[in-house]
């Protein structure tokens, strides 16, 4: 029994609202955690690629081969790339 009422009655509005807010807060933190993990992994990948390409940029044949790909990657709108995923 809850407040002297049998269990077959629905819960109070306040209890439903509190449970809703708790569920939203849990979901928000879960999504924030996933997003921050993806941001940090992207940052790690970007920094490691930059560090890896740093010595290769000093070699003329590698720079000549990579230059068209770098120019093309900067010419493509980010929205077009995002639609692929």
N, C-alpha and C positions, 0 to 999 in steps of 0.2 A: 504494500500500500504506500502511496505517495500522497502526502498531505491529506490523509484520510480518504482518498479516492481509490477505487479499485484500479488495477493496472490496465484494464481494458480501455480506459480513456486515453486520448492522445496527450502528449506532454504539453507543458505550458509554453506559451509563445516565447517567453524569455529564455527558456532552456533550448528551444529550437534555434533561436537567434545566436545564442552563445556557441552552440555546436557548429553552426554555419560559419561564424567568424573563426573558430578554431580550425576548421577544415580549410578555409581560404588561406589562413596564415601558414598552415603546413604545406599546402600546395605552392604558395609563393616562395617559401624558403627552398623547397625542392627544386623549383625551376631556376631560382637564382643560383643555387649551388651548381646545377648543370651548366648554366650559362657562364659562370665564372671559370669553371673547369675548361670549357671550350675556348674561352678568351685566353687563358693562360697557356693552353696547348698550342694555340695559334701563334701567340707571342714567342713561345719557345721554338716552334718550327721556323718562324720568320727570322729570328735571331740566328739560329743555327745555319739556315740557308745563307744568310748574309755573311756569316763568318766563313762558311765553306767556299763561297764565291769570291771572297776577298783576294786570296792568292791567285785564283784563276783569272781574275780581271787584269792581272799584270802580264799575262801571256797573250801575245797578239793573235795567234790562231783561235784560241778559245774565245777571246773577246769578239773576233770577227764572226765566229759561228753563232754566238749567243745574242749578238746585237739585234738581228731581225726578230727573234722571239721576244726579246725585252720590249722592243718598240711596239710589236703587235699586242702584247699583253697590256700595255699602257693605253693603246688606242681603243680597246674594247670597253664599252660601258660596263660598269659593275653590275647594273641591273640585268644585262644580258647573261652574265656569268651566274648571277643568283637564280635566274629562272631555270638553269640546268640542274640545280640541286633540288 
